Amino acid sequence: MKKQILAAIAVSAFIVSCTQSTKTEKVENPDGSVTTTTTTESSTGLVDTAKIDKTKSDIKNTVDKTGDKIDQAAQKAKEDLNAAGKDIKSGAQEVGKDVKSTAAQGAQKVEEAAKKLKEDLNK
């Protein structure tokens, strides 16, 4: 824990040292006295807030456009799934009808075979 705190202090001191500079000027007055002036300059670096705001705006617009594209893709996928579901449902209904007609034909053949068997047994 102490190491982390010390590391944080070191990093913040490094950052401050990179953004602040101190200048000391010594000026000798005509009466022989010396005046010392210390000036601390803070610089924000080469960062331009207008560029940052423009970049943020561009990123926001890009994210919005991407979100719209994702929404459109999701809507299209939903429509495609609905269409596929309808196709599957109609196909299942057709298969159901085919199964019913095949079962009816099979039952009819079984009945006919049973009648023939009964006739053969009666002979």
C-alpha positions in Angstrom: 0.0 0.0 0.0 2.8 2.4 0.9 4.6 1.6 -2.4 1.4 2.5 -4.3 1.0 5.8 -2.5 4.7 6.6 -3.1 4.3 5.7 -6.8 1.3 7.9 -7.1 3.2 10.8 -5.5 6.1 10.2 -7.8 3.9 10.2 -10.9 2.1 13.3 -9.8 5.4 15.1 -9.1 6.7 14.1 -12.5 3.5 15.4 -14.2 3.7 18.7 -12.3 7.4 19.1 -13.1 6.6 18.6 -16.7 3.8 21.2 -16.7 5.5 23.8 -14.4 8.8 25.5 -14.7 10.3 27.9 -12.2 12.6 30.7 -13.2 14.7 32.7 -10.7 16.0 36.2 -11.7 18.5 38.2 -9.8 18.6 41.9 -10.5 21.2 44.2 -9.0 19.8 47.6 -8.0 21.7 50.8 -8.5 22.2 51.1 -4.7 24.0 47.7 -4.7 21.2 45.6 -3.3 20.1 42.4 -5.1 16.4 41.7 -5.8 15.5 38.1 -6.5 12.3 37.4 -8.5 11.0 33.8 -8.8 8.5 33.1 -11.5 6.6 29.9 -11.8 5.1 29.2 -15.2 2.4 26.6 -15.7 1.8 25.3 -19.2 -0.9 23.0 -20.3 1.4 21.6 -23.0 0.5 21.7 -26.6 -3.1 20.8 -26.0 -5.7 22.9 -27.9 -9.2 22.7 -26.3 -10.8 23.6 -29.6 -9.2 20.6 -31.2 -10.3 18.4 -28.3 -13.9 19.7 -28.5 -13.9 19.1 -32.3 -12.5 15.6 -31.8 -15.0 14.8 -29.1 -17.8 16.0 -31.4 -16.4 13.9 -34.3 -16.3 10.9 -32.1 -19.8 11.5 -30.8 -21.1 11.8 -34.4 -19.2 8.6 -35.4 -20.6 6.7 -32.5 -24.1 8.0 -33.3 -23.8 6.9 -36.9 -22.4 3.5 -35.8 -25.3 3.1 -33.4 -27.8 3.9 -36.1 -26.2 1.3 -38.4 -26.4 -1.3 -35.6 -30.0 -0.5 -35.1 -30.8 -0.8 -38.8 -28.9 -4.1 -38.9 -30.8 -5.4 -35.9 -34.1 -4.3 -37.5 -33.2 -6.1 -40.7 -32.2 -9.2 -38.9 -35.5 -9.1 -37.0 -37.5 -8.8 -40.2 -35.4 -11.6 -41.8 -36.1 -13.9 -38.8 -39.8 -13.1 -38.9 -39.9 -14.0 -42.6 -37.9 -17.2 -41.9 -40.3 -18.0 -39.1 -43.3 -17.6 -41.4 -41.6 -19.8 -44.0 -41.0 -22.5 -41.4 -44.6 -22.3 -40.2 -46.1 -22.6 -43.6 -43.7 -25.4 -44.4 -44.7 -27.2 -41.3 -48.3 -26.8 -42.1 -47.7 -28.3 -45.6 -45.8 -31.2 -44.0 -48.7 -31.7 -41.6 -51.1 -31.8 -44.4 -48.9 -34.2 -46.3 -48.6 -36.5 -43.2 -52.4 -36.5 -42.8 -53.0 -37.4 -46.4 -50.3 -40.1 -46.3 -51.8 -41.5 -43.1 -55.2 -41.5 -44.6 -54.0 -43.4 -47.6 -52.1 -45.8 -45.4 -55.2 -46.4 -43.3 -57.2 -47.0 -46.5 -54.7 -49.5 -47.7 -54.7 -51.3 -44.4 -58.5 -51.4 -44.5 -58.4 -52.8 -48.0 -55.8 -55.4 -47.0 -57.9 -56.4 -43.9 -61.0 -56.8 -46.2 -59.0 -59.0 -48.6 -57.6 -61.1 -45.7 -61.1 -61.5 -44.3 -62.4 -62.6 -47.7 -59.6 -65.0 -48.1 -60.2 -66.5 -44.7 -63.9 -66.9 -45.4 -63.2 -68.9 -48.6 
